[in-house]
Amino acid sequence: MKSKVKKIFFGIALAAVVALDFYTPHGEATHFWWQIPGFDAIYGFIGCFILMLFAKKVIYPLFSRREDYYDR
């Protein structure tokens, strides 16, 4: 039951975020060519994905320890 409620809430929140991303108040002018609806969301998603890959492939091997590190 709780899982279904969470999915419904997530869907509503996602729809609200997407709708608000395309909303531009009247009178607000864009200053740069890349300020098109949806660009900030796509840019943020790609940036987050790249940061996660960097953390997983570069940072994790630098700081990870073997499984028996504390047993020695």
Backbone as a printed PyTorch tensor [residue, N CA C, xyz], in Angstrom:
tensor([[[  0.8270,  -1.2000,   0.0000],
         [  0.0000,   0.0000,   0.0000],
         [  0.8630,   1.2520,   0.0000]],

        [[  1.8820,   1.2800,   0.8790],
         [  2.7200,   2.4600,   0.9610],
         [  3.5190,   2.6650,  -0.3170]],

        [[  3.9220,   1.5700,  -0.9530],
         [  4.6860,   1.6680,  -2.1910],
         [  3.8520,   2.3190,  -3.2950]],

        [[  2.5700,   1.9750,  -3.3470],
         [  1.6980,   2.5550,  -4.3560],
         [  1.4930,   4.0490,  -4.1080]],

        [[  1.3690,   4.4320,  -2.8550],
         [  1.2070,   5.8470,  -2.5080],
         [  2.4620,   6.6230,  -2.8690]],

        [[  3.6300,   6.0230,  -2.6120],
         [  4.8880,   6.6790,  -2.9610],
         [  5.0090,   6.8750,  -4.4680]],

        [[  4.6050,   5.8720,  -5.2380],
         [  4.6660,   5.9800,  -6.6960],
         [  3.7330,   7.0650,  -7.2080]],

        [[  2.5470,   7.1480,  -6.6360],
         [  1.5950,   8.1820,  -7.0460],
         [  2.1360,   9.5620,  -6.6920]],

        [[  2.6680,   9.7140,  -5.4810],
         [  3.2390,  10.9980,  -5.0740],
         [  4.4190,  11.3800,  -5.9590]],

        [[  5.2800,  10.4150,  -6.2790],
         [  6.4150,  10.6840,  -7.1470],
         [  5.9520,  11.1130,  -8.5330]],

        [[  4.9280,  10.4650,  -9.0570],
         [  4.3970,  10.8340, -10.3710],
         [  3.8270,  12.2400, -10.3850]],

        [[  3.1180,  12.6060,  -9.3240],
         [  2.5600,  13.9610,  -9.2300],
         [  3.6780,  14.9870,  -9.1160]],

        [[  4.6770,  14.7000,  -8.2860],
         [  5.8030,  15.6250,  -8.1280],
         [  6.5730,  15.7720,  -9.4340]],

        [[  6.7880,  14.6670, -10.1460],
         [  7.4870,  14.7160, -11.4240],
         [  6.7150,  15.5360, -12.4430]],

        [[  5.4140,  15.3430, -12.5180],
         [  4.5880,  16.1120, -13.4550],
         [  4.6240,  17.6000, -13.1190]],

        [[  4.6020,  17.9330, -11.8200],
         [  4.6650,  19.3410, -11.4210],
         [  6.0040,  19.9720, -11.7940]],

        [[  7.0970,  19.2370, -11.5910],
         [  8.4160,  19.7750, -11.9330],
         [  8.5400,  19.9880, -13.4330]],

        [[  8.0790,  19.0310, -14.2260],
         [  8.1560,  19.1740, -15.6830],
         [  7.2790,  20.3300, -16.1510]],

        [[  6.0760,  20.4590, -15.5950],
         [  5.1880,  21.5450, -15.9840],
         [  5.7770,  22.9040, -15.6080]],

        [[  6.3650,  23.0070, -14.4170],
         [  6.9420,  24.2780, -13.9940],
         [  8.2070,  24.6150, -14.7760]],

        [[  8.8930,  23.6070, -15.3130],
         [ 10.0780,  23.8770, -16.1210],
         [  9.6990,  24.5650, -17.4280]],

        [[  8.5260,  24.2500, -17.9660],
         [  8.0960,  24.8660, -19.2150],
         [  7.3620,  26.1910, -18.9970]],

        [[  7.0760,  26.5400, -17.7630],
         [  6.3670,  27.7820, -17.4600],
         [  7.3410,  28.9490, -17.4410]],

        [[  7.0420,  29.9770, -18.2000],
         [  7.8370,  31.1990, -18.2020],
         [  6.9020,  32.3650, -17.9130]],

        [[  7.1510,  33.1110, -16.8440],
         [  6.2790,  34.2490, -16.5400],
         [  6.2740,  35.2740, -17.6780]],

        [[  5.1560,  35.9370, -17.8570],
         [  5.0570,  36.9530, -18.9100],
         [  5.9780,  38.1210, -18.5960]],

        [[  6.6170,  38.6120, -19.6160],
         [  7.4930,  39.7580, -19.4420],
         [  8.9350,  39.3710, -19.1390]],

        [[  9.1810,  38.1230, -18.8570],
         [ 10.5530,  37.6950, -18.5860],
         [ 11.2140,  37.3060, -19.9030]],

        [[ 12.2630,  38.0160, -20.2470],
         [ 12.9490,  37.7450, -21.5020],
         [ 14.1310,  36.8170, -21.2560]],

        [[ 14.3780,  35.9780, -22.2270],
         [ 15.5570,  35.1290, -22.1260],
         [ 16.7720,  35.9260, -22.5820]],

        [[ 17.8910,  35.7010, -21.9170],
         [ 19.0860,  36.4720, -22.2120],
         [ 20.0940,  35.7110, -23.0580]],

        [[ 19.9760,  34.4050, -23.0980],
         [ 20.9250,  33.5920, -23.8300],
         [ 20.1770,  32.6250, -24.7340]],

        [[ 20.8190,  32.1520, -25.7840],
         [ 20.1470,  31.2920, -26.7560],
         [ 19.7660,  29.9400, -26.1700]],

        [[ 20.4820,  29.4680, -25.1380],
         [ 20.2040,  28.1370, -24.5990],
         [ 19.0800,  28.1340, -23.5680]],

        [[ 18.5160,  29.2670, -23.2850],
         [ 17.4230,  29.3160, -22.3160],
         [ 16.1080,  28.9560, -22.9900]],

        [[ 16.0340,  27.7120, -23.3890],
         [ 14.8130,  27.1840, -23.9900],
         [ 14.1470,  26.2890, -22.9530]],

        [[ 12.8530,  26.0730, -23.0470],
         [ 12.1750,  25.2220, -22.0660],
         [ 12.7630,  23.8100, -22.0430]],

        [[ 13.0640,  23.3490, -20.8570],
         [ 13.5760,  22.0030, -20.6880],
         [ 15.0830,  21.8840, -20.7050]],

        [[ 15.7990,  22.9160, -21.1440],
         [ 17.2560,  22.8180, -21.2400],
         [ 17.8950,  22.6380, -19.8730]],

        [[ 17.4500,  23.3960, -18.8850],
         [ 18.0450,  23.2990, -17.5500],
         [ 17.8520,  21.9120, -16.9510]],

        [[ 16.7000,  21.3100, -17.1800],
         [ 16.4460,  19.9700, -16.6550],
         [ 17.3410,  18.9400, -17.3340]],

        [[ 17.4770,  19.0290, -18.6330],
         [ 18.3330,  18.0860, -19.3680],
         [ 19.7930,  18.2840, -18.9830]],

        [[ 20.2290,  19.5230, -18.8950],
         [ 21.6060,  19.8320, -18.5120],
         [ 21.9090,  19.3070, -17.1040]],

        [[ 20.9830,  19.4880, -16.1840],
         [ 21.1590,  19.0010, -14.8220],
         [ 21.2020,  17.4900, -14.7570]],

        [[ 20.3490,  16.8200, -15.5310],
         [ 20.3350,  15.3620, -15.5440],
         [ 21.6480,  14.8110, -16.0910]],

        [[ 22.1160,  15.3710, -17.1890],
         [ 23.3720,  14.9040, -17.7830],
         [ 24.5380,  15.1830, -16.8450]],

        [[ 24.5620,  16.3550, -16.2160],
         [ 25.6290,  16.6760, -15.2690],
         [ 25.6410,  15.7470, -14.0770]],

        [[ 24.4690,  15.4250, -13.5610],
         [ 24.3640,  14.4900, -12.4330],
         [ 24.8330,  13.1100, -12.8360]],

        [[ 24.4710,  12.6770, -14.0220],
         [ 24.8850,  11.3680, -14.5170],
         [ 26.4040,  11.2960, -14.6660]],

        [[ 27.0150,  12.3470, -15.1870],
         [ 28.4690,  12.3790, -15.3390],
         [ 29.1530,  12.3690, -13.9760]],

        [[ 28.6290,  13.1190, -13.0180],
         [ 29.2090,  13.1130, -11.6690],
         [ 29.1080,  11.7340, -11.0170]],

        [[ 27.9980,  11.0370, -11.2250],
         [ 27.8580,   9.6930, -10.6610],
         [ 28.8450,   8.7290, -11.2980]],

        [[ 29.0270,   8.8100, -12.6040],
         [ 30.0070,   7.9510, -13.2650],
         [ 31.4160,   8.2510, -12.7760]],

        [[ 31.7480,   9.5200, -12.6210],
         [ 33.0660,   9.9130, -12.1240],
         [ 33.2940,   9.3710, -10.7170]],

        [[ 32.2970,   9.4880,  -9.8650],
         [ 32.4370,   8.9980,  -8.4950],
         [ 32.5930,   7.4840,  -8.4650]],

        [[ 31.8520,   6.7970,  -9.3050],
         [ 31.8960,   5.3420,  -9.2870],
         [ 33.1750,   4.7910,  -9.8980]],

        [[ 33.6420,   5.3830, -10.9650],
         [ 34.7920,   4.8440, -11.6900],
         [ 36.1270,   5.3940, -11.2190]],

        [[ 36.1680,   6.6000, -10.6720],
         [ 37.4390,   7.2220, -10.3030],
         [ 37.6060,   7.3340,  -8.7880]],

        [[ 36.6370,   7.9020,  -8.1080],
         [ 36.7670,   8.1710,  -6.6810],
         [ 36.6550,   6.8950,  -5.8470]],

        [[ 35.7090,   6.0320,  -6.1530],
         [ 35.5070,   4.8240,  -5.3570],
         [ 36.7600,   3.9390,  -5.3200]],

        [[ 37.4100,   3.6550,  -6.4420],
         [ 38.6170,   2.8240,  -6.3570],
         [ 39.7560,   3.4730,  -5.5660]],

        [[ 39.7990,   4.7830,  -5.5070],
         [ 40.8660,   5.4510,  -4.7540],
         [ 40.6970,   5.2910,  -3.2490]],

        [[ 39.4680,   5.2550,  -2.7650],
         [ 39.2140,   5.2510,  -1.3250],
         [ 38.6420,   3.9440,  -0.7870]],

        [[ 38.4030,   2.9650,  -1.6280],
         [ 37.8260,   1.7160,  -1.1440],
         [ 38.9050,   0.8550,  -0.4800]],

        [[ 38.4820,   0.0310,   0.4450],
         [ 39.3720,  -0.8870,   1.1690],
         [ 38.9210,  -2.3200,   0.8940]],

        [[ 39.8440,  -3.2460,   1.1130],
         [ 39.4850,  -4.6470,   0.9500],
         [ 38.4760,  -5.0420,   2.0190]],

        [[ 37.8130,  -6.1440,   1.7850],
         [ 36.7510,  -6.5840,   2.6900],
         [ 37.2970,  -6.9400,   4.0780]],

        [[ 38.5190,  -7.4330,   4.1490],
         [ 39.0980,  -7.8360,   5.4320],
         [ 40.0400,  -6.7680,   6.0150]],

        [[ 39.8300,  -5.5270,   5.6730],
         [ 40.7130,  -4.4340,   6.0910],
         [ 40.7910,  -4.3100,   7.6240]],

        [[ 39.6690,  -4.4080,   8.3130],
         [ 39.6470,  -4.2340,   9.7570],
         [ 39.9340,  -5.5430,  10.5070]],

        [[ 39.9130,  -6.6560,   9.8260],
         [ 40.1880,  -7.9440,  10.4680],
         [ 41.6780,  -8.1980,  10.6610]],

        [[ 42.5060,  -7.4680,   9.9650],
         [ 43.9510,  -7.7000,  10.0680],
         [ 44.5180,  -7.1140,  11.3180]]])
